[in-house]
Amino acid sequence: MLSETKKPTKKSGRHILKLASFLIKRTLSNVKRMQNHRIWLRIHKYRFQHEIKEKREMMMMMMQGERLMEEVAIIGGLIGVQFMAAGNAVLMSFVMSLGLKSLTIVTFMSPATSLLLSPLAFYSERSLWPKKFSSKLILRLILLSLGGTTFQVLMLKGMNLTSPAMGTAMPNVAPGLIFIIAWIFRLEKVNIKSTYSRVKIMGTMLCVVGAFAMSIMQSMSTNAAKEDATLVHYISDPTAGDVFDKQKILGCIYLLLAISLLSSSLVLQAFIFRDFPAPISMCVITSFLGTFITAAFQFIEDHEIKTGLDVFSARNLIMYFLLEGAVNGVCISFSSWAIKKKGPVLVSMFSPIGTVCSAIFSVVTIGVTISVGSYGGMFIMFTGLYFFLWAKGKEEDIEGSGGKQGEHDIEKPLLE
């Protein structure tokens, strides 16, 4: 006998409806939960991307701030170096007028510089020293020391044979010479077709012309009274006012040779920093070597090493040489560090500011008035400097945005 199938009751139907309703609600809840999870993931992803973007922007702002601070430090420091050098030149001229020979100053100033900077170089740059000094590096250091010492000797001789005004004006040729030397050795990227390269060349020329104009106009203004007072003497004796004599021509040759050595020395520093990236240590070594080189120059010229004790007391000489050594060490070390960071051409562009500093010191100390032509020369010089810095800044922006630049650039650290 076949078993009869049970018919669904109302109670079982309710259970089925409840189960179906539960499953539907559970499914809808899971779907809603998944949607909420996706929304949460999207929000979290957006927040994460936004945080990364904010961090990148903050890092970029910090990098730009550090770069701006470094630029301000370098430019302000180079201007300060020129002021210190101008003040030191005034002090050195005063001391030499009292009878102390220039070679004596250089001979005893160099070991003072080396002595004062040695502890700082040992503690701050010891990790930058090469494990072994190659013969090429030693030769370059000797050449750098010889060039710096010979530059000082030739400058002093040239100023003695010509005039202090000519000695002040002649170093303003250095930016142009260094620009050419750096271009030849590919330390400076120049493309005649590039607008920025043309602006750099124009800025360099304006800087040199403006510095020369300021020096000449200031010299003419300062010596105007003396020329009027001696005009009758020049008329009675035409040869007395002849500026094209052998001594002055020889003095100009000395000055040109000195500036050529200075320009070559600054470019040589850029090559030395590739193997020896320690500006203070380099100053210590070259000053130490310069002591013996200058002493040899003095012995050849005077047949003895003069100490200056016949002019000043030992205490005053020691204090003066320590002061000269400190000022010289700070100026050379900072300039060398700036060359390491920015290259030789940019550093040389600030050398004409020394002419402005000399004019300012002349106004403050001895009451010399600055002529209108000198102000015009200052304006031309600073305009050229601004053009040069603007062009270099644009080239750096192109390089930072992925543009292809030359291998070496004065706005690019030499060790990268």
Helices and strands as residue ranges (DSSP letters): H 10-97, H 102-125, G 126-128, H 135-161, H 164-169, G 170-173, H 174-184, H 195-222, H 224-229, H 231-236, G 238-241, H 246-275, H 279-302, H 314-342, H 344-348, H 353-366, H 372-400
